[in-house]
C-alpha cells in the first residue's frame, strides 16, 4: 500500500497522505515522497492544479511519534536528538521548500485535524479549504520546540502577528469555524463536499495559461521566498539548540512515551 497516493487522471491532480492508521503522520521517507509527488505533478502538462489532502479523518498529525520512539529505544536520547537534527527536520524542510515552489496552483483540502507540520504543509499552499470536522494547532510548543516546517513565518503572514503568536505560543486547537474567522482557511464545507469544493477553487486559479500562473506566483512570492528560507534555517538552528536542553529533551520524551501507544502522532 502506497503511503502517498497520487491521482493525475484529470486537470486537477490529487496528492493524498495515505496513513490513516497513523493519523497520516509522517516519517522522513513519507514526507520526502509527499514533496516528490507534488514536484512531479508540477511537471505533468495535463495537470493544471494540485490538491493536497489525507485519507480518513485526519489531514496530517505531524511527526510519526511511534517511529521516533523506535529510534529512541534503539539509540537512546542522544541518538534520537541526532536523528531529529540530522535526518527528520531537514527532510521536513526540503518538502516545505518543494510545496512552496510548486509552479501550479496548490490547494490544501483539510479533511480533518492538521497539527504541527501537518498544518504547516497546508500553510505553504495557495488556498485552503476545510471540512467542518477539521481542527488546527501549531502544537510544537508541547514538545518545547518551535515550528520546524515554516509555521513561525507562514502563520503570521496569513492570520496576522497577534493571532499567530497566540496560536504558536499556546498550541491550542481551533475548529474550522474559528479557522475561517482568522483567515487560516478560505472556505469551510461539509466533509462529503470537501474535494468538490477544493477542485472548484483550484479550477478558479487555472483560467489563464499555466506559464502565466507560474510567473504570477513567482512575482507574488518574490520577497517571501528568501524570508521563508531564512525562517526555515533559523528554526532548524533554534530547534537544534533547544533539543540540547534537558527540559526540552524531557518534554519530547514524555510526549513520545504518552503518544507512542495511545495515539498515532503528536507534535
N, C-alpha and C positions, 0 to 999 in steps of 0.2 A: 504494500500500500504506500503510495507516494504521500509524503508529509507536506508537500506543497503541490497543489493541483492547478494546472494551467489550462484554460479554455481559450483558444484562439480561433474559434469557429465563426465568429461574427465580427462586425466592425467595432464592437466594444468587448475587449478581451477581459478575462477574469483571472486573477491570481488569488487562490484560496488556501489559507493555512488549514491543514487537514490533520490536526492532532487533537480532536475533540476530547479524547480520553485524558489529555494533559492540559486542558484548557487552552489549546493552541499556543502553549508556551514554546519558547524557542531555545534551542541549543546553538552552538556556533555553526554546526552543519546546516541546521534548518534555516537559520537567519541568513546564511550565505545563499542557500537555494532560493530564498524569498527575493533577495536582491538580484540574483541572476535571472530569475523569471521575469521580473519587471523590466530589466535591461534588455532581455531577449525579445520580449513583446514589443519594445520600442523600435526594434529593427524589422518587425513584420509589417510589410507595406499595407496589407489589408486591414490591419488593426488600427483604428483611429484614436482609441482611448482605452484606458485600463481601469478596472475596478478592483480594489484590494479588499478582501473580506475573509471570514473564517467559517469553518464548519461547526455546526452545533449551536450552543447557547452562549459561547464566549468568543469575542473577536480575537483577543490575544492577552494572556495573563502575564506577559513579560517573560522573565527567565524561567527555565525549567529547573525548579529547585531540587527535584529529585536527582537530576543529572549532576548538579553542583554538589549535592550531598554525597553522591558516589565518589566524586573526586576527593572530597574531604575524608571519607572513610579510607580511601586508598592511600592518600598522600599527606593527610594531616592538614592543620590550619595553614601552615606556611605554603604547602603545595596548592591549596585552594586559592589563596590570595595571589600566588604567582599565576595560576590558571586564569583568574579574573583579569589581572592586569595585562597578561601577555597574549591571551587567546580570546576570552569571551568578550571583553569590552572592545577590542579592536575589530572583531568580526561584526559586532552590532553597528559600530560606527561606519564600517565600509558599506553596510546595507543602507544606512541612513543617507549616506552620500549618493548611493545609486538611486534611491527613491527620489531624492531631491532633484537629481539631474535628469530624471525621466523627461524626454523631449515631447511626449504626448500627454494629453490630459490624464491625470491620475487622481482617482477618487477613492476615498475610504468609505466602505459600507459597514458601519458598526452593527453587527448582528447581535452583539451582547457586550459584556464588560470588556473594557480596554484599560489596562493599568500599566504603569511604568513604561517600559519600552514599547508595549503594545499600543499605548496611547500615542507615544512619540512617533511611531511609524505612521499613524494617521495624520499627525500634525504636519508631516512633510508633504501631504497631498494638496492638490489644488482646491478641492472641495471635499466636504464630509457630510454624510447623511447617516442618521442613527435610527435604529428600531426603538420603539418605546421601552423596550426591555434593557437597553444599553445603560451601562454605568461607567463612570470615568474617574480615574485617580492617578495623580503623579505620586506613586507610593514609595519611591526610592527612600524617602526620609525614614520609613520604617526600618530600613537596613542601615541607617546612618550615612547614606550616600547621597550624592547629587545626581540628577538625571544624566546618564551617560549617552543617551540617544538623541540629544539635541533639545530636549524639552525645556531646559532653562532658557534657551534662546527662542524657540518656536512658540511656546505658550504665551509669553508676554506679547509677542508680535501679533498674535491672533486675538487674545482677550483683553489685552492691556496689562500694565505693570501691576496695579494693585490686586486685581482679581487673580492674576497668575501667581503672585507671591503668596497669597493666602493658600492657594491650592498646592503650590510647591512645598511650602513650609509645614502645612498641616497633614498632607497626604490623604485628605478626606475624599470620600466618594461623592460624586454628584450624579443625579439622574439625568435622563435625556432632556427633560423639560428645562432643567436648570442649565444644562449644557447649551441648549438653544438660546436661552436668555443671555448667556455670556458671549455668544457668538462662537463657541467652541465647535458647534456643528451648524450646518447651513439649513438642514431640514430634519424633521422627525416624522416617522410614519409607523404604521403597524408592521410587525415582523414579516407578515406574508407579502407586504408591498415593497420590502426593502430593495430588492435587486431591480425591480422595475423602476423605482424612484431613482436609484443610483444610475441606472442606464440612461434614463431620460435626462438627468443632469449632465451626464457625460456627453450625450449627443448635442446638448446646447453648446458645448465647448468645441465642437468639431465642425462648425459651419464653414469656416474658411479652409484654405489649403493647410495640410499638415506642416509644411515648412513655415507658414505664417504663424501658426500657434507656437512652434518651437522657438521662433525668433521673438515672439511676444513674451513668452515665458522667460527667455534669457534676459530680455530688457527689464521686465518687471522685477526679476530677482538679481539684477546686476550687482547692487550693493550688498544684498543679503547673503549671497553666496560666500564671499570671503568672511563675512561676520559669522555665519553658521560654522564654517570650517574652524575659525578661531575659537568659537564656543565649544566645539567638539574636542579640540585639542586641550582646551583649558579644563573641561570636565573630566577628561581622561587623567590629566595630571592631578586634579583635585582628588579624584577617587583613589588613585594610587597612593597619595599621601594619607587619605582618610583610612584606608584599609590597613595601614601600618599602625593605627592607633588601637590600643587594647579595647577601648569602649566600643569602637565601631566593629571590630572583629567579633566581640561578644554579641552584638546585635545581629550580625549576619548569621552567626552560628545558631543563635536562638531561633531566628526566623526559619532557617533551614530545618532545624530539628522539629519545629512545630508543624511545618507545612509539608515536609517530605513524605509524610504518611497520610495526613488528613486532607490535603488539597493538592491540586496539580502544580501550582506555581504561586509565587509571590514575589513582589519586588519589582 
